[in-house]
Amino acid sequence: MSAAAPPPVRVLYVAGSGRSGSTVITTVLGQLEGCFAAGELRYLWERGVAQDHTCGCGRAFSECPVWTAVMKRVRDEGAAVDEPGIGRRLLGRLRIMRLPLLLARRALGRAPVPFHADDSHIARLYRAIADETGASFIVDSSKLPPYGLLLSQLPGVEVSVLHVVRDPRATAWSWQRHKDSRDGSGLMHRHESWKSSLLWLVWNLLSAYLWRAGSPRVCRVRYEDFARSPRAALAPVARMLGATAEDLPFVTEDSVQLAPTHSVAGNPNRHDSGVVVVRPDDEWATAMPLRDRLLVSALTAPGLGVLGYPLVPGRHAPPRSDAPTPPAP
């Protein structure tokens, strides 16, 4: 008799665009029993394996006992492979210019992201993380919708989605800041306002289209709601993970107790631990030049109403239960 197939590796995929607060949300969720905050795993092959950036625990990737054990499992289970090459090829496979092909393949009932030999190694990575850490859920904050689709195609992987979205004026301002990565790689990459606006529009509308909020394995959280009332904002996500709002590690209504994680890539605050106060980051509201606000508002206008943001910056509208939802995938 053949051995029973192992249970699927369950992944909570954090989708959306950059600088939306996904890192701190991932870290908070990673404190739940059975959840492993892995950070942006699509970058593991590049920033971890090839460049040996600092893990969320403070050690270099190659010296972190968790990632050392995980990668040993990956390598013991397969033939020698060009691991840094997986990262380079992923960048090409997930490029924004491939979106028309991705959507066309999906409409035809085919795998949206064409299969590649690398996919078996990527699947082994997630299985190795689950086996080594005993995690019930791997929280992956890679964000790009195409990578989330790729994960959902992998055999033995079950994907739930958390779509995190933030006001595009705030993300555009954040992309212009000079930030130390705190992982040994210098300053974080920056984008001009026009580019961050277009990325916000494409990735967030695509996330909303692919994963309809309210579906059994999909939640959407706005950063502004999280910053205003973090426990309440994450309560539906906790329930989706089999926990409750009371299981979240909040010590007061706006502060949370964080143990170090083993996030492999992400915003510098993935290195934060101890009691951390959650507060709105709204510097953009007073510091962002009017010209930039108008540019970002104009470029992102098609997505503002869909995601509950005003065309003219000000008070954010509450989540709308009557808003039209994108078609189910």
MOZI-V695890 format. One line per field, one symbol per residue. psi: psi as a letter, one per 30 degrees, with the letter a starting at -180 (. if undefined). burial: + if it has 16 or more other C-alpha atoms within 10 Angstrom, else -. Layout:
psi=???
burial=???
This chain:
psi=kkkkklllkkkjkjlbllhggfeeeeeeeffkkgkjjfaifffeeefdeefhlklffflleffkeeeeeefeeeeffllklieffeeeeeeefgkfffeeeeeeeefgglkejkklffeeeeeeeeeeeeeefgkekkjjhfekeeeeeeeffkkgkkklkjjkklkfeeeeeeffljkkfggggbklklkleeeeeeeeeeeeeeeeeejkkflehklkkkeeeeeeieeeefeeeeefggaleffkhkfafgkkjklklhkflalfgffklajkkjlkiheefffkkeeeeeeeeeegeffeeeggklejkbkkklkjfgkkklkk.
burial=--------++++++++++++++++++++++++-+++++++++++++++++++++++++-+++-+-++--++-+++-------++-++--+--++----+--++-------+++----++-++++++++++--+-++++++++++++++++++++-++++++++++++++++++++-----+++----+----++-++-++++++++++-++++---+++++++++++--++-++++++-++-+++--+++---+++++++++++++++-++++----+-------------++--++-+++-++-++++++--------------+---
